[in-house]
Structures are given as structure tokens and as C-alpha cells.
Amino acid sequence: MNDTNNEVKIVTYESQYKEAFKALNEEWIKTFFVMEASDYKLLDHPEEEILNKGGHIAFALLDGEAVGTCALVKTEDSPLIFELSKMAVSPKAQGKKLGYLLGNALVEKARELKAEKVFLVTNSILVPAIKLYEKLGFIHTPVSNAEYDRADVQMELIFS
């Protein structure tokens, strides 16, 4: 996937992007909320906590720089269920539809892997994010067992 107008590329995780994964997420979380234990667990150990457990991480590169990221965290094997998590786009790269490109790439990855569904949790103050998830096909569901104190919205996308 390559948007030549802005020289945007969506790429999969490589260890050279580990610090960007944490920095991008920490930047937006601290803008609106406080970092929680569940944040540090994933952001400090993406290989162990996401990739080695069957998850995936994507990055949006703009002119070679990681300016956005999103993770697909496996939560169940049978049926296969993922959480769309840790989506962050640098303020300097917002407005370029990177969130949509990242979200769409990971939704397609989950579909390719024959997942039954992808869910996410977010917060009602993040209206642009909620609109983005709706555009990706997510529907609102009751919040259940959210790992984050800030989570007051839950959405899911069920593959038929």
C-alpha cells in the first residue's frame, strides 16, 4: 500500500521501530489521559506481548520516518479474536488519513488470518477516532472487561 502523493508507506514491525511504537503512543496518551500499567506492558515489550503471541504491528512511514502505528493484539485462539490497539499518529502527520490506512491494513490482516472478529476500546472524547473506526466498519457494543480505566467505548467488527 503506497500513497505516492505524500510518500506514505504502511510497513510491518521491525525492531528499528520499537522506540517509535512507544513514543508515538505515549505522546497521544499523555495528551488526553495518563499512562496505565497495561500501556507500559505493551509499549515496553511489543515483541513479547504482541508479536510473539500471534499479533501484528503496522507503521505508517512518511518520507521514511515512522509517524503512525497500530497493533493487532491476539486475545483468543478459538475462535480467533484480535483487539485493534495502540493506534497513534504524530500530530505533524495528522490529516493524511494515516489512521485509516493503518486500521484498514490491520483489519485486512485479521480477515486474511480468518479471525472471527476484531474489537477495540476507546474513550468518548476521541470523536475523530470513533468516526474513523465507524468508517472501518466497527459497530458500538457494551463495554466489557476493558483493561484501561479510560475506556468507556467498545466497538467490534465481526467477519461473516
C-alpha positions as CSV (number, residue, x, y, z in Angstrom):
1,M,0.0,0.0,0.0
2,N,1.7,3.2,-1.1
3,D,0.2,6.7,-1.3
4,T,2.6,8.4,-3.7
5,N,1.2,11.9,-3.1
6,N,2.6,12.0,0.5
7,E,5.2,9.2,0.1
8,V,3.3,7.2,2.7
9,K,4.1,3.6,3.2
10,I,2.4,1.1,5.5
11,V,5.0,-1.4,6.8
12,T,5.1,-4.2,9.3
13,Y,7.0,-4.1,12.6
14,E,10.8,-4.2,12.6
15,S,12.9,-3.8,15.7
16,Q,14.2,-0.4,14.5
17,Y,10.7,0.9,15.1
18,K,10.4,-0.3,18.7
19,E,11.1,3.2,20.2
20,A,8.7,4.9,17.7
21,F,5.9,2.5,18.8
22,K,6.3,3.6,22.4
23,A,7.0,7.3,21.7
24,L,4.0,7.8,19.3
25,N,1.6,6.1,21.7
26,E,3.0,7.8,24.8
27,E,2.6,11.2,23.1
28,W,-1.1,10.9,22.4
29,I,-2.0,9.1,25.6
30,K,-0.4,11.7,27.8
31,T,-2.1,14.5,25.8
32,F,-5.6,13.2,26.9
33,F,-5.1,10.7,29.7
34,V,-2.4,9.1,31.9
35,M,-0.3,6.1,31.1
36,E,-1.6,2.9,32.7
37,A,0.1,-0.4,33.6
38,S,-1.5,-2.1,30.5
39,D,0.0,0.6,28.3
40,Y,3.6,0.1,29.6
41,K,3.2,-3.7,29.3
42,L,2.6,-3.5,25.5
43,L,4.7,-0.4,24.7
44,D,7.8,-1.6,26.6
45,H,7.6,-5.1,25.3
46,P,5.9,-5.2,21.9
47,E,7.8,-8.3,20.7
48,E,7.0,-10.4,23.8
49,E,3.5,-9.1,24.4
50,I,2.1,-8.6,20.9
51,L,4.2,-10.2,18.1
52,N,5.3,-13.4,19.9
53,K,1.7,-14.1,20.9
54,G,0.4,-14.0,17.3
55,G,-0.3,-10.3,17.0
56,H,0.9,-7.8,14.4
57,I,2.1,-4.2,14.4
58,A,2.0,-1.8,11.5
59,F,3.7,1.6,10.9
60,A,3.0,4.5,8.6
61,L,6.2,5.9,7.2
62,L,6.2,9.4,5.8
63,D,9.4,10.0,3.8
64,G,10.9,7.1,5.7
65,E,10.0,8.3,9.2
66,A,7.6,6.3,11.4
67,V,4.8,8.8,12.1
68,G,2.0,6.4,12.9
69,T,1.4,3.0,14.3
70,C,-1.3,0.5,15.2
71,A,-1.3,-3.0,16.7
72,L,-3.5,-6.1,16.3
73,V,-3.3,-8.0,19.7
74,K,-4.5,-11.6,19.7
75,T,-6.9,-12.1,22.6
76,E,-8.3,-15.6,21.7
77,D,-7.2,-18.5,19.6
78,S,-10.5,-20.3,19.1
79,P,-12.4,-18.5,17.8
80,L,-9.6,-16.2,16.6
81,I,-10.2,-12.7,18.1
82,F,-8.0,-9.7,17.9
83,E,-8.0,-6.3,19.6
84,L,-7.2,-3.3,17.5
85,S,-4.9,-1.4,19.9
86,K,-2.3,1.3,20.2
87,M,-3.3,3.4,17.2
88,A,-1.3,6.6,17.2
89,V,-0.4,9.2,14.6
90,S,2.1,12.0,15.2
91,P,0.4,15.5,15.3
92,K,2.7,16.5,12.5
93,A,1.3,13.8,10.2
94,Q,-2.4,14.1,11.1
95,G,-4.9,14.8,8.3
96,K,-3.2,12.5,5.9
97,K,-5.6,9.6,6.6
98,L,-2.8,7.5,8.2
99,G,-5.1,6.2,10.9
100,Y,-7.5,4.9,8.3
101,L,-4.6,3.3,6.3
102,L,-3.2,1.7,9.4
103,G,-6.6,0.5,10.7
104,N,-7.6,-0.8,7.3
105,A,-4.3,-2.7,6.9
106,L,-4.7,-4.5,10.2
107,V,-8.4,-5.2,9.6
108,E,-7.4,-6.8,6.3
109,K,-4.7,-8.8,8.1
110,A,-7.3,-10.1,10.6
111,R,-9.6,-11.0,7.8
112,E,-6.7,-12.8,6.0
113,L,-6.0,-14.8,9.2
114,K,-9.7,-15.9,9.3
115,A,-10.4,-14.0,12.5
116,E,-14.0,-14.1,13.7
117,K,-13.8,-10.5,15.0
118,V,-11.7,-7.6,15.9
119,F,-12.7,-5.3,18.8
120,L,-11.4,-2.2,20.3
121,V,-11.8,0.1,23.3
122,T,-11.5,3.8,23.3
123,N,-12.8,6.9,25.0
124,S,-15.9,9.0,24.1
125,I,-13.9,12.3,24.0
126,L,-11.9,10.9,21.0
127,V,-14.6,11.7,18.5
128,P,-12.4,11.7,15.4
129,A,-11.1,8.2,16.4
130,I,-14.6,6.9,16.9
131,K,-15.6,8.2,13.4
132,L,-12.6,6.5,11.9
133,Y,-13.5,3.2,13.5
134,E,-17.1,3.5,12.2
135,K,-15.7,4.2,8.7
136,L,-13.7,1.0,9.0
137,G,-16.9,-0.9,9.8
138,F,-16.8,-1.2,13.6
139,I,-20.1,-1.0,15.5
140,H,-20.7,0.0,19.1
141,T,-21.1,-2.7,21.7
142,P,-21.4,-2.6,25.5
143,V,-18.1,-2.1,27.3
144,S,-16.9,-5.4,28.9
145,N,-13.7,-6.2,30.8
146,A,-11.8,-3.2,29.5
147,E,-8.1,-3.2,30.6
148,Y,-8.0,0.6,30.7
149,D,-9.6,3.0,33.2
150,R,-10.1,5.5,30.3
151,A,-12.1,3.0,28.2
152,D,-15.8,4.0,28.0
153,V,-16.5,2.9,24.4
154,Q,-16.2,-0.5,22.9
155,M,-16.6,-1.4,19.3
156,E,-16.3,-4.5,17.2
157,L,-16.1,-5.7,13.6
158,I,-17.4,-9.2,13.0
159,F,-16.3,-11.0,9.9
160,S,-19.1,-13.1,8.3
